[in-house]
Amino acid sequence: MSKNEKTALIAAGAGFVLCLAARLVTILFFTDMNTGFLTHGSEILCNLLNFGILSAAAIAAGILLRKEKGIAVLSEKSCLVIGFLTLISGICAGFEGIMETSALSPSLFLIITDFVGAVFMTALAFVILYKKQFSAALGFCYSIIGVYCVFRGIYVFMNRMVIAAVPEYLAEVLEIALLALFFAMLARVLSGNEEKLTMPMMFVSGVGAAILTLSTSLGVILSKLFAPAEIADRITASAKEAEVFYQNNHGRDGYMMTFTPFVNMALALLAAAAVVIVIKAAKREETPAEPEKQSDNQ
C-alpha cells in the first residue's frame, strides 16, 4: 500500500473518531432537551465540529487517492467480503420492512420498498458469493442499491422522521445523498465504466457516508447507554418506539432521537469495506508484471 493510501485511511479513521466525539458533545452539551434545537450560540460550533471534520476527512481521501486508476479486479477474498456485507444489508432491509409492519400506521410503500430491496440485495449477494468474482452486470447492479437508498430515504425523511432536532434531519439527508452517490460510482468502477472523476467521487462519497452514518448512529447509541436519564429517556431504540413516544409526548416532551436504521449502518459498513478493497485492487492492477526470464540459450 502506498504512502498516500495509508495517509488516506488514517485520515478517514481520524475523521470517524473526531466526528464521533463531536456527535457526543453535541448531544450531551449543546442540545436543548425541550425543543430539540441546538442551544443559542452553539449552532456554528456544532456544525463546524460535525460537518467540518466530515468534509475534511472525505476531501482528503479524494485528493490523496485521485490518481488511482485502472479497472478494479478484485480477488476472491475481496469478493467474498463485499458479498457478505451485501447479504447483511439485505437482511437488515428485510428487518426494517418487518418492523414497519408492526408500526402504528404501517406504510405499504415502505414495506414494499424494504422487502424488494432485501430480496434484491440477498440475491445479488448469493450470486457474488457463488461466483467469487464481479462481471460488468454484477457491478452495475450496485447502482440499483443506490436507487433503493434514494426511494427509502426520501419517504423516511418526509413521513417517518419523528425527531425535532434540525441537525438530525441534516445528517439524514447527507447520509442518503452520500450513499446513493457512492453506490452509483461503485457500480461504474466494478462494471469497468469509470471515467476521470469516478474514483475520486467514489472515495469522497464512500468515506463521507461511512463516517457520517456510523459516527451518528454510534454517538446516539452511546448517549442512550451512558447519558443522564433526562437525555437517555428521549432516545428511542426503534421506529415503533419513536412513533409511540412522539404521539404520546409531542408538545410536552417534544424532543427525541432515534437510532440510524440498521440497513443504513450495514450499507455504511459496505461502503467502508468497498473503499479499502478498491484501493488495494487498483494498486494491484497498476503494478507492472515481472519480465520473463531469458532462457540460457540466449
Backbone as CSV, one residue per row, in Angstrom:
resi,resn,N_x,N_y,N_z,CA_x,CA_y,CA_z,C_x,C_y,C_z
1,MET,0.852,-1.194,0.000,0.000,0.000,0.000,0.887,1.243,0.000
2,SER,0.589,2.199,-0.871,1.420,3.388,-0.996,1.243,4.317,0.200
3,LYS,2.152,5.311,0.287,2.107,6.275,1.385,0.816,7.069,1.348
4,ASN,0.380,7.484,0.150,-0.866,8.242,0.019,-2.071,7.421,0.454
5,GLU,-2.076,6.141,0.124,-3.195,5.275,0.503,-3.272,5.108,2.020
6,LYS,-2.117,4.911,2.644,-2.094,4.795,4.100,-2.553,6.096,4.761
7,THR,-2.092,7.218,4.219,-2.482,8.511,4.776,-3.982,8.731,4.640
8,ALA,-4.556,8.311,3.504,-5.996,8.474,3.281,-6.799,7.657,4.283
9,LEU,-6.366,6.437,4.547,-7.071,5.592,5.511,-6.927,6.134,6.933
10,ILE,-5.747,6.673,7.254,-5.558,7.290,8.573,-6.466,8.502,8.718
11,ALA,-6.574,9.302,7.636,-7.443,10.478,7.669,-8.902,10.072,7.873
12,ALA,-9.308,8.986,7.203,-10.687,8.512,7.355,-10.932,8.029,8.779
13,GLY,-9.991,7.274,9.343,-10.146,6.800,10.718,-10.169,7.936,11.721
14,ALA,-9.278,8.911,11.537,-9.263,10.069,12.427,-10.554,10.866,12.297
15,GLY,-11.067,10.985,11.073,-12.330,11.694,10.862,-13.476,11.025,11.594
16,PHE,-13.503,9.686,11.573,-14.562,8.963,12.286,-14.488,9.214,13.790
17,VAL,-13.286,9.108,14.360,-13.120,9.309,15.802,-13.515,10.727,16.198
18,LEU,-13.074,11.718,15.432,-13.380,13.112,15.755,-14.864,13.422,15.574
19,CYS,-15.475,12.867,14.516,-16.911,13.093,14.305,-17.732,12.435,15.409
20,LEU,-17.299,11.251,15.852,-17.996,10.590,16.952,-17.909,11.432,18.221
21,ALA,-16.720,11.960,18.499,-16.556,12.812,19.681,-17.419,14.070,19.566
22,ALA,-17.434,14.675,18.372,-18.245,15.875,18.167,-19.725,15.573,18.311
23,ARG,-20.114,14.394,17.874,-21.512,13.972,17.972,-21.936,13.830,19.441
24,LEU,-21.090,13.208,20.228,-21.390,13.046,21.651,-21.455,14.394,22.361
25,VAL,-20.514,15.269,22.042,-20.507,16.598,22.662,-21.773,17.359,22.302
26,THR,-22.180,17.266,21.028,-23.384,17.975,20.585,-24.625,17.492,21.323
27,ILE,-24.777,16.163,21.440,-25.958,15.610,22.098,-25.980,15.957,23.584
28,LEU,-24.842,15.814,24.243,-24.803,15.924,25.704,-24.759,17.361,26.213
29,PHE,-24.180,18.271,25.433,-23.934,19.599,25.976,-24.571,20.751,25.196
30,PHE,-24.941,20.531,23.940,-25.392,21.651,23.118,-26.809,21.496,22.581
31,THR,-27.571,20.550,23.104,-28.929,20.330,22.623,-29.937,20.724,23.697
32,ASP,-30.898,21.547,23.315,-31.986,21.924,24.218,-32.971,20.776,24.272
33,MET,-33.088,20.127,25.422,-33.909,18.931,25.532,-35.414,19.222,25.546
34,ASN,-35.801,20.472,25.512,-37.219,20.809,25.428,-37.673,21.026,23.994
35,THR,-36.790,21.580,23.171,-37.170,21.885,21.791,-36.486,20.988,20.780
36,GLY,-35.347,20.435,21.141,-34.595,19.622,20.203,-33.614,20.412,19.372
37,PHE,-33.694,21.733,19.409,-32.768,22.552,18.645,-31.474,22.749,19.428
38,LEU,-30.422,23.096,18.702,-29.177,23.416,19.377,-29.362,24.671,20.224
39,THR,-28.660,24.718,21.355,-28.771,25.883,22.227,-28.260,27.122,21.520
40,HIS,-28.788,28.252,21.899,-28.467,29.511,21.227,-26.957,29.785,21.272
41,GLY,-26.395,30.098,20.119,-24.981,30.416,20.041,-24.083,29.230,19.765
42,SER,-24.632,27.992,19.813,-23.800,26.808,19.589,-23.935,26.251,18.173
43,GLU,-24.794,26.848,17.353,-25.052,26.298,16.022,-23.791,26.243,15.178
44,ILE,-23.058,27.369,15.126,-21.862,27.411,14.292,-20.812,26.428,14.795
45,LEU,-20.609,26.399,16.095,-19.613,25.494,16.673,-19.943,24.046,16.376
46,CYS,-21.191,23.645,16.612,-21.574,22.244,16.401,-21.485,21.847,14.937
47,ASN,-21.931,22.726,14.056,-21.861,22.419,12.624,-20.423,22.322,12.145
48,LEU,-19.557,23.197,12.665,-18.149,23.125,12.305,-17.531,21.823,12.809
49,LEU,-17.882,21.424,14.012,-17.341,20.187,14.565,-17.762,18.979,13.734
50,ASN,-19.063,18.872,13.471,-19.587,17.691,12.762,-19.241,17.692,11.284
51,PHE,-19.708,18.707,10.582,-19.612,18.681,9.127,-18.273,19.203,8.619
52,GLY,-17.584,20.027,9.429,-16.239,20.440,9.048,-15.267,19.280,9.066
53,ILE,-15.305,18.491,10.142,-14.434,17.314,10.238,-14.790,16.300,9.157
54,LEU,-16.089,16.085,8.946,-16.539,15.141,7.915,-16.014,15.548,6.543
55,SER,-16.185,16.808,6.184,-15.742,17.295,4.879,-14.237,17.174,4.727
56,ALA,-13.492,17.525,5.777,-12.033,17.460,5.711,-11.557,16.035,5.460
57,ALA,-12.130,15.063,6.173,-11.718,13.670,6.014,-12.070,13.140,4.619
58,ALA,-13.281,13.438,4.146,-13.712,12.932,2.843,-12.907,13.561,1.707
59,ILE,-12.707,14.867,1.765,-11.957,15.546,0.714,-10.497,15.114,0.717
60,ALA,-9.927,14.927,1.908,-8.547,14.459,1.998,-8.387,13.103,1.326
61,ALA,-9.343,12.206,1.559,-9.288,10.890,0.923,-9.378,11.010,-0.591
62,GLY,-10.283,11.879,-1.081,-10.427,12.059,-2.519,-9.175,12.615,-3.162
63,ILE,-8.524,13.591,-2.510,-7.310,14.205,-3.065,-6.140,13.224,-3.049
64,LEU,-5.965,12.545,-1.928,-4.840,11.621,-1.805,-4.951,10.439,-2.772
65,LEU,-6.189,10.051,-3.091,-6.394,8.861,-3.913,-6.842,9.183,-5.330
66,ARG,-6.714,10.435,-5.733,-7.253,10.854,-7.037,-6.530,10.210,-8.208
67,LYS,-5.316,9.721,-7.999,-4.544,9.140,-9.095,-4.763,7.647,-9.262
68,GLU,-5.591,7.048,-8.399,-5.867,5.615,-8.543,-6.657,5.377,-9.828
69,LYS,-6.139,4.530,-10.685,-6.779,4.281,-11.975,-6.822,2.782,-12.242
70,GLY,-7.410,2.459,-13.372,-7.444,1.071,-13.770,-8.678,0.348,-13.280
71,ILE,-9.071,-0.696,-14.008,-10.222,-1.491,-13.616,-9.895,-2.244,-12.335
72,ALA,-10.804,-2.170,-11.366,-10.579,-2.830,-10.081,-10.885,-4.316,-10.222
73,VAL,-9.854,-5.115,-10.391,-10.001,-6.564,-10.483,-9.868,-7.123,-9.072
74,LEU,-10.984,-7.566,-8.502,-10.991,-7.977,-7.106,-10.593,-9.436,-6.951
75,SER,-9.904,-9.727,-5.860,-9.565,-11.108,-5.536,-10.812,-11.832,-5.032
76,GLU,-10.718,-13.160,-4.942,-11.853,-13.941,-4.442,-12.202,-13.546,-3.015
77,LYS,-11.182,-13.303,-2.194,-11.414,-12.914,-0.811,-12.155,-11.585,-0.740
78,SER,-11.760,-10.639,-1.584,-12.429,-9.329,-1.603,-13.879,-9.463,-2.042
79,CYS,-14.122,-10.305,-3.030,-15.494,-10.531,-3.494,-16.348,-11.136,-2.386
80,LEU,-15.760,-12.056,-1.617,-16.495,-12.674,-0.519,-16.858,-11.641,0.548
81,VAL,-15.931,-10.723,0.839,-16.213,-9.683,1.838,-17.357,-8.799,1.372
82,ILE,-17.289,-8.330,0.120,-18.359,-7.468,-0.404,-19.677,-8.226,-0.465
83,GLY,-19.628,-9.485,-0.896,-20.840,-10.284,-0.963,-21.467,-10.494,0.404
84,PHE,-20.628,-10.772,1.413,-21.137,-10.991,2.763,-21.786,-9.724,3.310
85,LEU,-21.148,-8.561,3.142,-21.718,-7.308,3.637,-22.971,-6.924,2.862
86,THR,-23.034,-7.293,1.593,-24.262,-7.072,0.823,-25.386,-7.936,1.375
87,LEU,-25.059,-9.170,1.755,-26.050,-10.067,2.360,-26.551,-9.490,3.682
88,ILE,-25.647,-8.977,4.520,-26.040,-8.359,5.783,-26.967,-7.171,5.527
89,SER,-26.659,-6.381,4.499,-27.505,-5.239,4.153,-28.898,-5.693,3.743
90,GLY,-28.969,-6.785,2.982,-30.269,-7.315,2.584,-31.071,-7.801,3.774
91,ILE,-30.407,-8.468,4.709,-31.091,-8.934,5.920,-31.614,-7.752,6.728
92,CYS,-30.801,-6.708,6.844,-31.223,-5.514,7.592,-32.388,-4.813,6.897
93,ALA,-32.378,-4.778,5.569,-33.503,-4.187,4.841,-34.784,-4.965,5.118
94,GLY,-34.692,-6.310,5.129,-35.851,-7.124,5.456,-36.328,-6.890,6.876
95,PHE,-35.374,-6.713,7.806,-35.740,-6.435,9.192,-36.492,-5.113,9.302
96,GLU,-36.023,-4.090,8.589,-36.717,-2.798,8.612,-38.138,-2.934,8.056
97,GLY,-38.299,-3.771,7.025,-39.631,-3.992,6.471,-40.551,-4.684,7.452
98,ILE,-40.015,-5.680,8.169,-40.809,-6.381,9.177,-41.203,-5.436,10.303
99,MET,-40.262,-4.590,10.739,-40.562,-3.631,11.793,-41.638,-2.645,11.354
100,GLU,-41.634,-2.295,10.076,-42.638,-1.352,9.573,-44.034,-1.950,9.625
101,THR,-44.165,-3.277,9.457,-45.486,-3.907,9.511,-46.117,-3.804,10.896
102,SER,-45.290,-3.626,11.940,-45.817,-3.528,13.300,-45.960,-2.078,13.764
103,ALA,-45.750,-1.114,12.850,-45.897,0.295,13.219,-47.357,0.622,13.492
104,LEU,-47.592,1.730,14.192,-48.968,2.124,14.488,-49.752,2.423,13.216
105,SER,-49.076,3.005,12.236,-49.699,3.267,10.931,-48.722,2.834,9.851
106,PRO,-48.669,1.518,9.580,-47.673,0.990,8.639,-47.838,1.563,7.235
107,SER,-46.708,1.774,6.590,-46.699,2.308,5.222,-46.481,1.170,4.235
108,LEU,-47.436,0.961,3.344,-47.310,-0.089,2.332,-46.129,0.195,1.413
109,PHE,-45.925,1.465,1.085,-44.805,1.828,0.209,-43.474,1.448,0.837
110,LEU,-43.306,1.760,2.125,-42.048,1.475,2.795,-41.851,-0.027,2.970
111,ILE,-42.923,-0.753,3.252,-42.833,-2.202,3.395,-42.384,-2.841,2.082
112,ILE,-43.034,-2.444,0.984,-42.685,-2.997,-0.332,-41.255,-2.635,-0.703
113,THR,-40.876,-1.369,-0.468,-39.525,-0.920,-0.801,-38.477,-1.717,-0.047
114,ASP,-38.693,-1.919,1.256,-37.729,-2.666,2.055,-37.657,-4.133,1.637
115,PHE,-38.789,-4.753,1.394,-38.773,-6.163,1.014,-38.176,-6.372,-0.372
116,VAL,-38.479,-5.476,-1.308,-37.874,-5.567,-2.643,-36.364,-5.368,-2.538
117,GLY,-35.953,-4.364,-1.748,-34.525,-4.158,-1.544,-33.862,-5.349,-0.884
118,ALA,-34.543,-5.959,0.077,-33.990,-7.126,0.768,-33.805,-8.301,-0.188
119,VAL,-34.816,-8.568,-0.997,-34.733,-9.682,-1.954,-33.626,-9.432,-2.971
120,PHE,-33.557,-8.192,-3.480,-32.556,-7.866,-4.495,-31.145,-8.008,-3.932
121,MET,-30.884,-7.410,-2.766,-29.535,-7.453,-2.195,-29.150,-8.865,-1.776
122,THR,-30.115,-9.635,-1.263,-29.817,-11.012,-0.870,-29.475,-11.868,-2.083
123,ALA,-30.271,-11.725,-3.155,-29.999,-12.484,-4.376,-28.650,-12.088,-4.978
124,LEU,-28.374,-10.775,-5.016,-27.095,-10.296,-5.530,-25.940,-10.841,-4.705
125,ALA,-26.103,-10.862,-3.388,-25.042,-11.355,-2.503,-24.752,-12.828,-2.759
126,PHE,-25.796,-13.639,-2.912,-25.584,-15.071,-3.134,-24.888,-15.332,-4.471
127,VAL,-25.219,-14.549,-5.489,-24.546,-14.703,-6.781,-23.060,-14.375,-6.651
128,ILE,-22.762,-13.282,-5.938,-21.365,-12.886,-5.748,-20.620,-13.933,-4.925
129,LEU,-21.250,-14.415,-3.854,-20.606,-15.423,-3.016,-20.377,-16.728,-3.775
130,TYR,-21.256,-17.030,-4.723,-21.103,-18.255,-5.512,-20.017,-18.101,-6.584
131,LYS,-20.057,-16.988,-7.302,-19.114,-16.782,-8.398,-17.734,-16.342,-7.918
132,LYS,-17.688,-15.630,-6.785,-16.439,-15.107,-6.225,-15.703,-14.194,-7.193
133,GLN,-16.459,-13.513,-8.029,-15.886,-12.534,-8.947,-16.993,-11.618,-9.444
134,PHE,-16.576,-10.455,-9.968,-17.533,-9.477,-10.469,-17.489,-9.424,-11.983
135,SER,-18.658,-9.531,-12.583,-18.802,-9.250,-14.011,-19.308,-7.822,-14.153
136,ALA,-19.359,-7.332,-15.388,-19.864,-5.973,-15.610,-21.315,-5.853,-15.150
137,ALA,-22.113,-6.903,-15.376,-23.520,-6.868,-14.983,-23.673,-6.831,-13.467
138,LEU,-22.882,-7.644,-12.766,-22.962,-7.649,-11.299,-22.519,-6.310,-10.721
139,GLY,-21.488,-5.725,-11.304,-21.044,-4.420,-10.842,-22.106,-3.356,-11.032
140,PHE,-22.777,-3.402,-12.175,-23.825,-2.416,-12.453,-24.989,-2.551,-11.485
141,CYS,-25.226,-3.745,-10.966,-26.348,-3.973,-10.049,-26.257,-3.110,-8.790
142,TYR,-25.050,-2.679,-8.444,-24.914,-1.860,-7.242,-25.524,-0.470,-7.403
143,SER,-25.739,-0.044,-8.632,-26.439,1.227,-8.828,-27.897,1.112,-8.388
144,ILE,-28.465,-0.104,-8.455,-29.839,-0.322,-8.008,-29.948,-0.115,-6.503
145,ILE,-28.897,-0.485,-5.767,-28.897,-0.252,-4.319,-28.940,1.243,-4.037
146,GLY,-28.258,2.040,-4.859,-28.334,3.486,-4.719,-29.740,4.006,-4.933
147,VAL,-30.447,3.430,-5.911,-31.845,3.814,-6.151,-32.708,3.468,-4.939
148,TYR,-32.462,2.293,-4.352,-33.174,1.895,-3.133,-32.943,2.909,-2.014
149,CYS,-31.694,3.348,-1.840,-31.382,4.338,-0.807,-32.165,5.625,-1.028
150,VAL,-32.270,6.059,-2.284,-32.971,7.309,-2.588,-34.456,7.185,-2.282
151,PHE,-35.104,6.135,-2.794,-36.546,5.962,-2.584,-36.873,5.818,-1.102
152,ARG,-36.122,4.964,-0.413,-36.384,4.759,1.008,-36.067,6.025,1.802
153,GLY,-34.952,6.662,1.472,-34.543,7.844,2.216,-35.526,8.995,2.089
154,ILE,-36.037,9.225,0.885,-36.998,10.313,0.685,-38.266,10.059,1.478
155,TYR,-38.766,8.818,1.430,-40.013,8.526,2.138,-39.825,8.635,3.643
156,VAL,-38.717,8.081,4.157,-38.464,8.150,5.598,-38.339,9.601,6.040
157,PHE,-37.635,10.396,5.248,-37.448,11.802,5.606,-38.781,12.557,5.633
158,MET,-39.649,12.267,4.674,-40.911,13.006,4.563,-41.972,12.504,5.534
159,ASN,-41.953,11.211,5.879,-43.086,10.649,6.611,-42.754,9.883,7.885
160,ARG,-41.479,9.556,8.125,-41.170,8.697,9.257,-40.183,9.304,10.247
161,MET,-39.670,10.479,9.980,-38.737,11.088,10.916,-39.526,11.851,11.963
162,VAL,-39.461,11.383,13.206,-40.244,11.989,14.275,-39.368,12.797,15.219
163,ILE,-38.119,13.001,14.850,-37.226,13.793,15.682,-37.473,15.273,15.448
164,ALA,-37.107,16.074,16.423,-37.350,17.506,16.328,-36.076,18.308,16.131
165,ALA,-34.927,17.643,16.106,-33.660,18.370,16.037,-33.231,18.582,14.594
166,VAL,-32.931,19.826,14.250,-32.509,20.149,12.890,-31.242,19.382,12.490
167,PRO,-30.203,19.267,13.354,-29.019,18.503,12.945,-29.333,17.055,12.579
168,GLU,-30.364,16.470,13.204,-30.728,15.096,12.870,-31.240,15.008,11.435
169,TYR,-32.055,15.951,11.044,-32.573,15.963,9.676,-31.452,16.158,8.672
170,LEU,-30.558,17.088,8.957,-29.456,17.360,8.036,-28.564,16.143,7.882
171,ALA,-28.280,15.460,8.985,-27.457,14.258,8.918,-28.141,13.175,8.082
172,GLU,-29.444,13.018,8.243,-30.181,12.008,7.482,-30.111,12.291,5.989
173,VAL,-30.295,13.542,5.606,-30.247,13.913,4.186,-28.864,13.635,3.601
174,LEU,-27.820,14.026,4.320,-26.462,13.812,3.832,-26.125,12.323,3.740
175,GLU,-26.577,11.533,4.711,-26.342,10.088,4.669,-26.882,9.492,3.377
176,ILE,-28.136,9.803,3.074,-28.775,9.212,1.899,-28.112,9.695,0.619
177,ALA,-27.801,10.991,0.540,-27.175,11.539,-0.665,-25.804,10.909,-0.903
178,LEU,-24.999,10.782,0.154,-23.660,10.212,0.009,-23.714,8.721,-0.326
179,LEU,-24.626,7.975,0.313,-24.751,6.548,-0.003,-25.191,6.335,-1.439
180,ALA,-26.163,7.127,-1.907,-26.644,6.985,-3.276,-25.528,7.285,-4.272
181,LEU,-24.772,8.373,-4.034,-23.659,8.713,-4.920,-22.588,7.641,-4.887
182,PHE,-22.293,7.121,-3.702,-21.265,6.095,-3.597,-21.621,4.857,-4.412
183,PHE,-22.846,4.362,-4.272,-23.206,3.132,-4.984,-23.265,3.351,-6.497
184,ALA,-23.595,4.558,-6.925,-23.549,4.861,-8.353,-22.111,4.800,-8.868
185,MET,-21.174,5.386,-8.108,-19.767,5.363,-8.514,-19.173,3.961,-8.393
186,LEU,-19.538,3.229,-7.331,-19.051,1.858,-7.173,-19.502,0.983,-8.337
187,ALA,-20.733,1.182,-8.783,-21.240,0.408,-9.921,-20.413,0.685,-11.173
188,ARG,-20.026,1.931,-11.379,-19.205,2.264,-12.550,-17.830,1.612,-12.448
189,VAL,-17.258,1.615,-11.243,-15.931,1.030,-11.060,-15.973,-0.484,-11.266
190,LEU,-16.921,-1.155,-10.622,-16.985,-2.614,-10.698,-17.398,-3.120,-12.077
191,SER,-18.113,-2.282,-12.835,-18.521,-2.691,-14.188,-17.515,-2.268,-15.247
192,GLY,-16.421,-1.615,-14.832,-15.384,-1.210,-15.782,-15.719,0.014,-16.594
193,ASN,-16.607,0.866,-16.098,-17.031,2.055,-16.845,-16.601,3.352,-16.176
194,GLU,-15.548,3.295,-15.345,-15.141,4.503,-14.644,-14.541,5.521,-15.610
195,GLU,-14.702,6.785,-15.259,-14.123,7.886,-16.008,-13.136,8.624,-15.111
196,LYS,-12.707,9.808,-15.523,-11.632,10.514,-14.825,-11.964,10.797,-13.368
197,LEU,-13.192,11.226,-13.093,-13.563,11.630,-11.743,-14.314,10.547,-10.968
198,THR,-14.477,9.368,-11.556,-15.250,8.320,-10.890,-14.600,7.881,-9.587
199,MET,-13.310,7.569,-9.643,-12.608,7.110,-8.440,-12.621,8.159,-7.329
200,PRO,-12.204,9.423,-7.602,-12.248,10.417,-6.517,-13.638,10.601,-5.927
201,MET,-14.675,10.613,-6.773,-16.034,10.770,-6.268,-16.445,9.570,-5.427
202,MET,-15.992,8.383,-5.822,-16.318,7.191,-5.042,-15.648,7.237,-3.675
203,PHE,-14.378,7.671,-3.642,-13.672,7.753,-2.370,-14.285,8.814,-1.465
204,VAL,-14.593,9.994,-2.015,-15.172,11.069,-1.209,-16.531,10.653,-0.649
205,SER,-17.408,10.139,-1.502,-18.749,9.763,-1.046,-18.714,8.547,-0.132
206,GLY,-17.845,7.575,-0.420,-17.760,6.379,0.420,-17.232,6.683,1.807
207,VAL,-16.152,7.445,1.878,-15.593,7.832,3.175,-16.584,8.709,3.932
208,GLY,-17.195,9.676,3.227,-18.157,10.559,3.875,-19.365,9.812,4.416
209,ALA,-19.915,8.897,3.600,-21.089,8.136,4.036,-20.764,7.250,5.226
210,ALA,-19.615,6.579,5.188,-19.239,5.684,6.279,-19.031,6.463,7.576
211,ILE,-18.285,7.568,7.500,-18.007,8.346,8.716,-19.293,8.917,9.297
212,LEU,-20.100,9.569,8.449,-21.306,10.241,8.943,-22.303,9.241,9.519
213,THR,-22.585,8.175,8.778,-23.596,7.215,9.217,-23.174,6.490,10.482
214,LEU,-21.947,5.995,10.516,-21.503,5.204,11.660,-21.261,6.075,12.893
215,SER,-20.679,7.260,12.713,-20.454,8.128,13.870,-21.772,8.654,14.436
216,THR,-22.726,8.945,13.552,-24.037,9.416,14.004,-24.755,8.347,14.818
217,SER,-24.821,7.136,14.268,-25.549,6.064,14.952,-24.845,5.653,16.236
218,LEU,-23.516,5.517,16.200,-22.790,5.113,17.397,-22.874,6.192,18.470
219,GLY,-22.854,7.461,18.053,-22.984,8.539,19.016,-24.313,8.496,19.749
220,VAL,-25.388,8.222,19.024,-26.709,8.130,19.642,-26.791,6.908,20.565
221,ILE,-26.224,5.781,20.122,-26.253,4.564,20.949,-25.493,4.785,22.258
222,LEU,-24.307,5.389,22.174,-23.532,5.642,23.387,-24.246,6.630,24.301
223,SER,-24.911,7.614,23.713,-25.677,8.561,24.527,-26.822,7.853,25.232
224,LYS,-27.471,6.925,24.523,-28.553,6.155,25.122,-28.056,5.350,26.320
225,LEU,-26.844,4.818,26.208,-26.321,3.932,27.246,-25.744,4.690,28.442
226,PHE,-25.106,5.829,28.182,-24.320,6.451,29.241,-24.764,7.859,29.630
227,ALA,-25.699,8.446,28.893,-26.120,9.809,29.216,-27.009,9.819,30.457
228,PRO,-27.162,10.990,31.101,-28.109,11.109,32.210,-29.521,10.725,31.777
229,ALA,-30.345,10.343,32.721,-31.681,9.820,32.411,-32.516,10.801,31.609
230,GLU,-32.415,12.102,31.905,-33.251,13.071,31.193,-32.911,13.151,29.711
231,ILE,-31.695,12.717,29.338,-31.318,12.652,27.929,-31.597,11.264,27.368
232,ALA,-31.176,10.230,28.089,-31.325,8.861,27.605,-32.792,8.494,27.363
233,ASP,-33.714,9.025,28.193,-35.128,8.701,28.038,-35.715,9.248,26.747
234,ARG,-35.058,10.215,26.147,-35.571,10.801,24.903,-35.004,10.119,23.663
235,ILE,-34.178,9.115,23.859,-33.563,8.413,22.738,-34.214,7.042,22.619
236,THR,-34.893,6.793,21.543,-35.630,5.540,21.377,-34.846,4.570,20.513
237,ALA,-35.121,3.288,20.706,-34.317,2.255,20.059,-34.907,1.750,18.749
238,SER,-36.128,2.074,18.435,-36.747,1.560,17.213,-37.731,2.577,16.668
239,ALA,-38.097,2.384,15.416,-39.056,3.293,14.793,-40.419,3.223,15.490
240,LYS,-40.801,2.015,15.927,-42.085,1.869,16.609,-42.087,2.627,17.932
241,GLU,-41.014,2.479,18.709,-40.910,3.213,19.965,-40.934,4.713,19.717
242,ALA,-40.264,5.141,18.675,-40.229,6.574,18.361,-41.619,7.080,18.021
243,GLU,-42.373,6.277,17.271,-43.718,6.694,16.888,-44.629,6.793,18.107
244,VAL,-44.555,5.816,19.002,-45.349,5.861,20.231,-44.939,7.048,21.092
245,PHE,-43.636,7.227,21.238,-43.131,8.338,22.038,-43.630,9.670,21.477
246,TYR,-43.574,9.791,20.170,-43.988,11.039,19.516,-45.465,11.307,19.755
247,GLN,-46.305,10.306,19.569,-47.744,10.504,19.706,-48.151,10.754,21.158
248,ASN,-47.434,10.136,22.090,-47.789,10.299,23.498,-47.239,11.574,24.118
249,ASN,-46.117,12.061,23.619,-45.413,13.134,24.314,-45.195,14.397,23.492
250,HIS,-45.510,14.363,22.228,-45.224,15.529,21.403,-45.992,16.743,21.938
251,GLY,-45.271,17.846,22.104,-45.879,19.043,22.656,-45.559,19.207,24.125
252,ARG,-45.299,18.108,24.812,-44.902,18.181,26.218,-43.408,17.899,26.356
253,ASP,-42.977,16.771,25.845,-41.548,16.439,25.783,-41.223,16.171,24.315
254,GLY,-41.181,17.228,23.540,-41.157,17.061,22.088,-39.876,16.546,21.495
255,TYR,-38.783,16.588,22.224,-37.516,16.206,21.608,-37.228,14.727,21.807
256,MET,-36.792,14.067,20.741,-36.346,12.686,20.842,-35.415,12.402,19.671
257,MET,-34.604,11.387,19.814,-33.734,10.937,18.741,-33.965,9.449,18.528
258,THR,-33.762,8.993,17.313,-33.874,7.565,17.030,-32.548,7.066,16.486
259,PHE,-32.296,5.793,16.674,-31.099,5.204,16.103,-31.178,5.234,14.578
260,THR,-30.030,5.301,13.945,-29.981,5.170,12.495,-30.512,3.790,12.104
261,PRO,-31.352,3.697,11.066,-31.862,2.377,10.666,-30.724,1.380,10.431
262,PHE,-30.966,0.136,10.798,-29.931,-0.886,10.670,-29.454,-1.030,9.230
263,VAL,-30.347,-0.880,8.277,-29.938,-1.029,6.882,-28.965,0.081,6.494
264,ASN,-29.142,1.282,7.024,-28.197,2.369,6.743,-26.817,2.044,7.298
265,MET,-26.779,1.492,8.515,-25.498,1.151,9.119,-24.802,0.033,8.344
266,ALA,-25.580,-0.956,7.893,-24.992,-2.050,7.120,-24.442,-1.548,5.790
267,LEU,-25.177,-0.655,5.128,-24.707,-0.099,3.862,-23.473,0.772,4.076
268,ALA,-23.385,1.460,5.215,-22.200,2.260,5.520,-20.983,1.368,5.737
269,LEU,-21.167,0.237,6.408,-20.072,-0.726,6.566,-19.630,-1.271,5.216
270,LEU,-20.597,-1.544,4.334,-20.283,-1.997,2.987,-19.475,-0.935,2.243
271,ALA,-19.863,0.337,2.397,-19.132,1.432,1.744,-17.701,1.510,2.247
272,ALA,-17.525,1.410,3.564,-16.176,1.485,4.137,-15.302,0.342,3.626
273,ALA,-15.846,-0.870,3.620,-15.071,-2.024,3.156,-14.759,-1.920,1.666
274,ALA,-15.730,-1.479,0.874,-15.526,-1.383,-0.569,-14.459,-0.356,-0.917
275,VAL,-14.417,0.756,-0.185,-13.381,1.771,-0.437,-11.993,1.160,-0.246
276,VAL,-11.780,0.455,0.867,-10.478,-0.158,1.143,-10.146,-1.204,0.086
277,ILE,-11.134,-2.021,-0.278,-10.898,-3.099,-1.250,-10.543,-2.537,-2.618
278,VAL,-11.258,-1.502,-3.059,-10.984,-0.920,-4.374,-9.615,-0.255,-4.400
279,ILE,-9.216,0.361,-3.286,-7.871,0.944,-3.209,-6.819,-0.140,-3.473
280,LYS,-6.942,-1.258,-2.798,-5.970,-2.333,-2.957,-6.043,-2.952,-4.350
281,ALA,-7.253,-3.093,-4.882,-7.417,-3.690,-6.204,-6.810,-2.805,-7.280
282,ALA,-7.051,-1.503,-7.196,-6.493,-0.579,-8.177,-4.973,-0.562,-8.092
283,LYS,-4.439,-0.655,-6.884,-2.981,-0.683,-6.705,-2.391,-1.913,-7.358
284,ARG,-3.032,-3.059,-7.142,-2.521,-4.295,-7.711,-2.606,-4.279,-9.224
285,GLU,-3.663,-3.645,-9.750,-3.840,-3.594,-11.195,-2.758,-2.755,-11.860
286,GLU,-2.280,-1.722,-11.156,-1.281,-0.841,-11.736,0.142,-1.388,-11.607
287,THR,0.342,-2.421,-10.792,1.670,-2.982,-10.609,2.111,-3.702,-11.876
288,PRO,3.226,-3.311,-12.476,3.641,-3.958,-13.721,4.051,-5.406,-13.499
289,ALA,3.815,-6.211,-14.498,4.170,-7.626,-14.395,5.680,-7.790,-14.469
290,GLU,6.184,-8.816,-13.815,7.614,-9.072,-13.838,8.032,-9.564,-15.217
291,PRO,9.171,-9.099,-15.718,9.617,-9.545,-17.042,9.975,-11.029,-17.028
292,GLU,9.715,-11.676,-18.138,10.033,-13.106,-18.230,11.536,-13.312,-18.234
293,LYS,11.963,-14.360,-17.558,13.384,-14.674,-17.519,13.869,-15.180,-18.879
294,GLN,15.026,-14.726,-19.272,15.594,-15.166,-20.542,16.104,-16.596,-20.394
295,SER,15.984,-17.345,-21.464,16.456,-18.720,-21.421,17.979,-18.763,-21.470
296,ASP,18.570,-19.854,-21.047,20.013,-19.991,-21.001,20.639,-20.014,-22.384
297,ASN,19.847,-20.388,-23.424,20.362,-20.485,-24.777,20.578,-19.132,-25.417
298,GLN,19.951,-18.073,-24.807,20.065,-16.750,-25.418,21.327,-16.049,-24.919
